Amino acid sequence: MDAMIDTALVDVRNLSKHFHSGGSTVRAVDGLDFRIERGETVGLLGESGSGKTTTGRLLLRLTPPTGGEIRFDGDDVGSMAGAALKRFRTRAQLVFQNPFDAMNPRFTMRQSLSEPLINAGIPRAEREDRMAAVLGQVHLPDAAGVLGKYPHQMSGGQLQRVVLARALILQPVFIVADEPVSMLDVSVRAGILNLMRDVRDALGLAAIYISHDVTLVRYVCVRTLVMYRGRIVEDGPTAEVVRRPRHPYTQALISAVPVPRVEQNRAPIPLRPARPGGLDLAVGCGFRDRCPHAFERCFAERPELRLAGRGHLTACHLDP
C-alpha cells in the first residue's frame, strides 16, 4: 500500500454507477476519482440529476457500484463482510435530507436514538448516558424532555438536530450529509449550519456535504468538488472555486448566486438548453451541448481533471 493511500480516510478510484432502463443506460456516476483526508470537510456541488446523491449512497455502500473502488481507512469497502462491515457501518454515517422522513413517526426520540446503540451492542447501562451526551453536542441539553417526544411534537430544526445526534451517537469518523438544510425554513438553516461546523471542529470529523447550494458549501466546506452529469468537472479549495471558477459550468453556477448588495449582482451566464434525448457520455465533454465555449475537441475527447492552479483541478479543454 503506497503512502498516498495511507493518508486518506476515503479514497475513490474510477467509481461508476450505471442504471439501465428501456434499452438505454444512464451514467449516474461516471468514473470518479477523489480523496477525502481525515478531518477534511468536502462539498459535492451540482444541480439536481448530476449524480451527487448516488455518489453519497455509493460511499456508504447503500448502493452497489457498477465499477471502481472505494477504500475506507485503507480497506476496500466493496469486499467488507461480517465484523468488518459492521465496524464500517458505525464509523461512516448518513445525515438525511428530510428530518421528518428520516425518523420513524411511531418511535419516540429515545427509541430512535437507542436503536443504533442496540444494534452496535452497547450495554443498556451506557445508552442513557450516550443519548444525553450526544443531545448536548447538538445543543438539545434537555434530554429528559426531548427523549420522550415523537417526531410530530418537534420543529423541523429540533428534529434535524436529533437526526444529526443519531448519526453521531456511534462516534463515527466520517459523515455524508445529503442536502442537510434544504427542507428547513430559512430562519433555522443558519443555526443548523453553525451547529454542523461546531460539531465538525469539536470532533474532527471528515465529512462530505451534498448540495446544490453554493452558499451552504462556501460556508461549511474547505474544499469543493463540482459535479455535472456523473463526472467531477472541478476540484479545489472552496474559496478559490467560488472566487475564481475555472470550468464553464462552475462559472454559470456561481454567476446565478445573488449577492446582498443589488449593485454588485451580476447577470447569470446564459447556457444553451440541453439537447433532447441526452448525450453519449462515453465520449467528449458532458457539458458540451450547453457550454457557450464548446468547440470541436469538446465533442471528440473527454477532458480529464488537471492542475489549473495550486490545489485546483478542472476538466476543461479551454483551461491552459
Secondary structure, DSSP 8 states (H G I E B T S, - for coil): --HHHHHEEEEEEEEEEEEEETTEEEEEEEEEEEEEETT-EEEEE--TTSSHHHHHHHHTTSS--SEEEEEETTEEGGG--HHHHHHHHHHEEEE-S-HHHHS-TTS-HHHHHHHHHHHTT--HHHHHHHHHHHHHHTT---HHHHHT--GGGS-HHHHHHHHHHHHHTT--SEEEEESTTTTS-HHHHHHHHHHHHHHHHHHT-EEEEEES-HHHHHHH-SEEEEEETTEEEEEEEHHHHHHS--SHHHHHHHHTS--SSGGG-----------TT---TTSS-TTTTT-TT--HHHHHS----EEEETTEEE--TT--
